[in-house]
Amino acid sequence: MEEQRWLKHKIDGTIYGWDEFLSQDSLCEEVTAEVAFPEKHKPKAQARRKPKLKLDTAEIPEQPPKDNVELNMEASKGVPK
């Protein structure tokens, strides 16, 4: 399979498929596919970073007991008018 050729505009960075007419333009230069599409050719080391936050969801935080007498007494007090 023949490797595709790409042209990059020197001023605005637009990528074009290789064309004989555009290749003669002084503002266009031939580039490799890695330069034309860096998002498709990321190195393995850059592909994924470890998160700085703990994102585990396996641990469920301990819930307070449902029969909290002090909380129930506080909640049952009347609101002053």
N, C-alpha and C positions, 0 to 999 in steps of 0.2 A: 504494500500500500504506500502510495506516495505521500510524503508529509506535506501538509498545506503550508503555504507561505502567507505571511501577513505583512501589512504596511502600517506604519504608525506616523501620524502627522506630528511634526516636531513641535509645533506651537500649542495646539489644543489637545493633543494626545488621542485623537480619534483613531480607532483601529479599522482598517479596511482589509478585505480579502485582496490577495495579490492581483494586480492589474498592470499590464504593460505600460499603459498611458500614465497611471499614477506613479509607477516606479521611476519614471523619468523626471518627475517633479522634484525640485531641490528641497522642498519642505517635507517630503516623505522619506522614511527610511525603512528598510526591511528589518523585521524583528522576528524572534522565535515565538512559538506558541506560549512558552513560559512567561515571556515579557508581555505578550498581548493579553493573556488571560491568567494572571497570577492566582486568582481564586481557585482555579482548577488544578493548579500545580503546587499546592502547599506542601512543605516538608512535613514529615511525620511528627517531628518534635513540636511543630507549631500548630498541629491540627487540634490539639485539645490541651487546655490548661486546667489545673486543679482549682476548684473553687476555694475562695478564702473563707466562706461561711460554711457552717455545718448544715448540710442539706438532708440529713437522714430523717426519714419519716417513720422508721420502724419503732422508735421509742415514743410512747404516748405519755405526755406529762401526767403526773398523779393528780387526780381530781379531788377536790375537797369533799369531806363526808357530806352526805345529803341531809343528815339530821344534825345540823349545827344549831344548837339551842340558842346561843347568844345572838347569832345572826337572825334567827327567826323572831326573837324578842325585839330586836332593833327594827326589823321590818314591820312588825305589827303595831308599832307606836303610831299614834296619830300625827298628822302633819299640822303644825300650828297655822292658824288662820290669820 
